Every structure is written in structure tokens, then in C-alpha cells.
Amino acid sequence: MLIPALPQFQEEYPEIEIELGVTDRSVHLIREGADCAIRGGELGDQSLISRLLGSSRWLTAASPRYLERHGIPTHPDELTAGHVLIHYRLARTGRPTAFRFERGENRVTITGRSFLSVNESNAHLAAGIAGLGVLQSFEWKLRPPIQEGLLVPVLTEWVRPNHPFHVLYPSSRYMSTRLRVFIDWLVKLFAGLNKSQPPTYRSADDNHNRQINARFEDVRR
């Protein structure tokens, strides 16, 4: 999400040089000499100044190949029997994240059987595209492979609460003009994403996925 937007920042501020580190672990800003960090989820370090950037929607998806083999789930509870999940393991805790679903007053949390769990987001996505199971990830992360037909959304009538993102920077460090400009640009970037309407995806009720079900029935016969 950030890197595809950086050409815009480069065009507006060509004199600013960015050194970008990408990791799924929590970074100690002062010890590692970082000016700021973008962090998702709940904030643990209260010694840092935080600024809310926005939040991301979640999607649940699987590859067409996986759905041909296992069928299309119509309720989250079905993920606990006959389906395989791809868990994302948090680097800071070492624990896999549960799948969470909400629909009206209904709340469902699923751990399920996992053939593979990973602690890096690109590997998590690659495992889903490879057909190793069902994954739950950010909408902006899954959007391109869904549009390319590599993944298919499932359980689209169920949602997971949006995931907040903050930019953090040390309270003891003087905020340079360059850092202030970058943070202000981040706020505008996320504001634009938050105002955008959720894309319409072809879900398990659409004709595309009915064809998957038909092929699955042919295989069983």
C-alpha cells in the first residue's frame, strides 16, 4: 500500500531521501535509529507518540484450486471441519492469529486446522495463492490477486472489525521538517484510502464460484 504511492511523494518532495525498512516485527525506534514506524493493531509502547492514520478492512479468501478440492464455505464454523487454514503467526508473540467474523450480533472466532503458519505477510499471501488453505488478510493486500483471479473471496457476508494503523515516533526526538512532511503525507494517503468505497468482489454466490462448485461436483462423481 505504501510503496505504490511513494512515486507521488517523490514527485512532491524530490529532495527528501527515504531509507525504508520492511519487517513484521516490532522495531525499537531509538535503538535502531529509525525516525518513525507504521504499526498496525494495538499499541504496546506508551513511550512513543502515536498518530492514527486510519484502518484497513479484512477479507477472507482462497485460491480457485483450493475451492475445487474443498468446496466453498458458507459459514465460518465450516472452517473447523473439512477446511485448512493458513495462519499468520505474530512475530512479537509467536502465536497464530485467529480468524474473526461478525455478522449482526453474531461473533465467531476460528482457529481451525492449519497445514502451514507463517510470520511474514508476503509468504502468507503466496501460500494462499498456492492453494494451501484459506487465509484472512487485509483487503488492500488481497485485492490484486483477487482481481487477477488468483484468489476468490469467501464468507463475504461476514466481516472482521477494521485493523487500525498508527505512525509512531519517539517523544524525545526533535521532529525535523522532513519527518513532519512525511507524516502529514501519510495521514493524507490513509485518509484517501479510508474514504474510498469497498470494491465489489465476486463472492461465493456469484456465477464464477457456482462454476467452481459444478467442477467440484464433477470431480466427486
PESUL-V51699 format. One record per helix or strand of 3 or more residues. SS is the DSSP state (a for helix, b for strand). FROM is the first residue (numbers start at 1). TO is the last residue. If there is no record, write none. Layout:
SS,FROM,TO ; SS,FROM,TO
//
This chain:
a,3,12 ; a,29,32 ; b,37,40 ; b,48,56 ; b,58,62 ; a,64,70 ; a,76,80 ; b,85,89 ; b,99,103 ; b,106,110 ; b,114,118 ; a,121,129 ; b,134,138 ; a,139,147 ; b,163,170 ; a,177,195 ; a,207,220
//
